[in-house]
Amino acid sequence: MGRKLSKRIWQWRGVLVSAPLVAGLVIAANSFGLFQLLEWATLDKFFRLRPREPVDPRIVIVTIDESDITGFKQWPMSDADLVKLIENLKKQQPLAIGMDLYRNLPVEPGHEALVKVFQSTPNLIGVEKVAGETVAPPGILKKQDQVALADFVLDADGKVRRGLLSVKPNEKEPSQLSLAVRLALIYLEKKGIGLERVDAGKMHLKLGRALFVPLKSNEGGYVGLDAGGYQILLNYRGMRNNFKSISITDALANRIDPKSLRDRIVLIGVTGQSFNDFFLTPYGNSFTGSPSRTPGVVIHANLTSQIVSAALEGRPFIKVWHEPMEWLWVLAWSFAGASVSWTLLVSKLFRQNIVLRWMVLGNGILVPVTILIGTSYVAFLVSWWIPTISPLVAFLLSAITVAGYYNRGVQRESERKLSQFLEAMSVAVAVLDSSGRPCYTNQKAQQLLGQGVICSATVDQLSEVYQLYIAGTNQLYPSEELSIVRALRGERTSTYDIEIHQEGKVIPIETWGTPIFDDSGNVTYAIVAFQDITERKQAEAEREKFTKQLFELNRNLEKALDAELEITDAYGRFVPHEFLNLLGYESILDAKLGDNIQLEMSVLFSDIRDFTTLSEAMTPEDNFKFINAYLSRMEPAITENHGFIDKYIGDAIMALFSEGADDALRAAISMLTKLAEYNQARINSGYIPIQIGIGINTGSLMLGTVGSNSRMNGTVISDAVNLASRIEGLTKTYGVSLLISGQTFLALKNPCDYAFRLIDKVKVKGKSQMITVYEIFDADPADIKAAKLETKTTFEKALLLYNLGRFWESAQQFQKCLKTYPEDRVAKSYLERCRQQIVEGSKQI
């Protein structure tokens, strides 16, 4: 049992030490008044939150506000008006009249009448001011002992929270009672209740059911209070609306309910804002402007009501604890804060969820704080003013202190585990603190460095102290370039050029420096990990030697590969690489006689018009220059559209396209576009332009190698190739630049992407079937293309009529085409055919 208790005490030692210590500090701070203003503010808040109390029917206030003064036409009001007021009030038979007005000087007219009224009104109490700048009472009332104090005691923040019941100006004069006390005593005397001494030494007085206990200097929320006179805490009933009131104007006009003042206490006082008789009270706080102030006569009414209510009904005074009880209260809440914080921190609940854990911790603190404030408020409702701020501060400080103690313990445990982890690492580890001093090295680091932590070493001395040199030299490594020093500057680095010189032994090392940051982004530690890389250095030396040997072999291999590439490129100029790729070969060396493959391809034939005539006008050398200049411009148009040139046939080009008819057609259009640019250059140089014809056909082709073992060549064998050549020849007949076969037209992905028109169905040489041919005129000059597009519908209608044998109507349509485009050779040709057919038809008739 004793061992378990000792273990429990040891586990809770943080709470058992922190709670009393914090409580002592808070009590000491409270004794210096550090929480006094906050305790007052809390009391004020409780007053404002307390449910409104009912109106006290025993007290009536005669108010004097700004409108009343306007009616008097002077202030102070004349003695005559005051006489009239008192006479009218006396008619209502109140038990006591309190005049909270200073009348130390006569205000004519009516002073003599006022003196007579004072003499004839024994239940009238006037006021004087004895504190600070004194104000004497009316002389006649002084002689008749009908004078009371009008003074209030103010707290340091200027608020009235205490009621002054009596004061003894000096040793020679008797104690003087406050206005509230005099009025209450007169009222209670009529009820048969008088003041009794209960304990003369402690100044405890009894009045009916009320027991008066004077406020001491360090009770409640007060520290070092000037408790002169007889003071009690004011238990406010409320503000002006908690008392019945009538205006002085109504009182002077005798507009008073006959029953409203009978047997009551009447207070006369100013309530207008222009009077300097306003004071701050617990009800006067404001968050939007200046705090509201309360007329002095209302405060007198509250104190009077407090005394009368306590004497007749036992309405409690605000009570406070003695200091020892307050100390125990603070100590209890200090232990509560420490215990709650410790319990939640050591709990295993929500340990994996940090956010939820802190939410629980926050609620664990918020709930007790709410209980504390709620307890203080409930105590206030039953007239106890118990400390709120000092126990709250003790609770929070204890919770924070224990949390700090717990976190420090966790940190120490983490450091211990980290140390164990670092010791178990296979690499050396060293740590610098934020000032650059070594603070930790593990065993592996001590073995490599030959020594442990040298706390006196500065950053500039690290290389010298630990014998760190630039690899391969006897020069100390610059300290500012060390990985661990750069880590202090927030850099993450690694180095491979450091050696440790230790007793004739050189140890090459590799290092990695890493900074450790705090929450503010400042470097708190710099860690360096390093290891012996002697074996790696030896392996690197062997690898370097092997690399050199391998480099020489690679150089020889590269030369051989370069030679093979040169051969391959040279063959590629005669046998296209694409041709070999289609046969499945990468090099000409792999090709074998008779290898072949059948593919669906498009074949393009192009030829220069009237080349023989051009050639005869040129020398052989110029012929070759011209042909090469022309072919070098045409080849890119083919290769850029995924085709390749199978062969040059003089000035003619045969090209193959394996990826689709659109590629062949785009290549042909590009060739014609480039030809237009070439012709412009020829014209600019003084040469005549040239024209070419292009024919395209699509079909199945056989690609392969032919010849003999000593001489072979790549070729294409197919009727589709011959047909492409025949179609190219038709371009001369129809006077157009580009014709395609019906098979090619059908193989296009979207024929409408091109400008085309049906030309004819022809029977070419070597073919028994009719072949449909289309003209593609995308590359024609803009005006010719526009004209062909404009007449396309008419042209196609004329062609249909021709094929139907309606030659006369067809001729008319072709004539319309020629009106728009007179140079249309196809339309001219068909018009001539129509005329011949018409003539032959006439002869037959």
Salt bridges, closest charged atoms under 4 A:
ASP44 OD2 - LYS159 NZ 2.96
ASP44 OD2 - ARG161 NH2 2.70
GLU53 OE2 - ARG50 NH2 3.50
GLU53 OE1 - ARG237 NH1 3.87
GLU53 OE2 - ARG315 NH2 2.90
ASP56 OD1 - ARG58 NE 3.40
ASP56 OD2 - ARG237 NE 3.85
ASP79 OD1 - ARG103 NH2 2.40
ASP79 OD2 - HIS111 ND1 2.90
ASP100 OD1 - HIS300 NE2 3.77
GLU128 OE2 - LYS142 NZ 3.60
ASP145 OD1 - ARG182 NH1 3.87
ASP151 OD2 - LYS129 NZ 3.97
ASP155 OD2 - ARG161 NH1 2.86
ASP155 OD1 - ARG162 NH2 2.89
ASP157 OD2 - ARG161 NH2 2.65
GLU219 OE2 - HIS322 ND1 3.78
ASP250 OD1 - ARG255 NH2 2.80
GLU313 OE2 - ARG58 NH1 2.67
GLU413 OE2 - ARG416 NH2 2.26
GLU481 OE1 - ARG486 NH1 3.96
GLU491 OE1 - ARG486 NE 2.97
GLU491 OE2 - ARG489 NE 3.55
GLU499 OE1 - HIS501 NE2 3.51
GLU510 OE1 - ARG536 NH2 2.48
ASP607 OD2 - LYS732 NZ 3.99
GLU621 OE2 - LYS625 NZ 3.51
ASP646 OD2 - LYS647 NZ 2.40
ASP663 OD1 - ARG666 NH2 2.80
ASP719 OD2 - LYS767 NZ 2.54
ASP760 OD2 - ARG833 NH1 3.22
GLU775 OE1 - ARG757 NE 2.71
GLU775 OE2 - LYS788 NZ 2.40
ASP778 OD2 - LYS785 NZ 3.92
ASP780 OD2 - LYS788 NZ 2.70
GLU809 OE1 - ARG806 NH2 2.92
ASP824 OD2 - ARG757 NH1 2.93
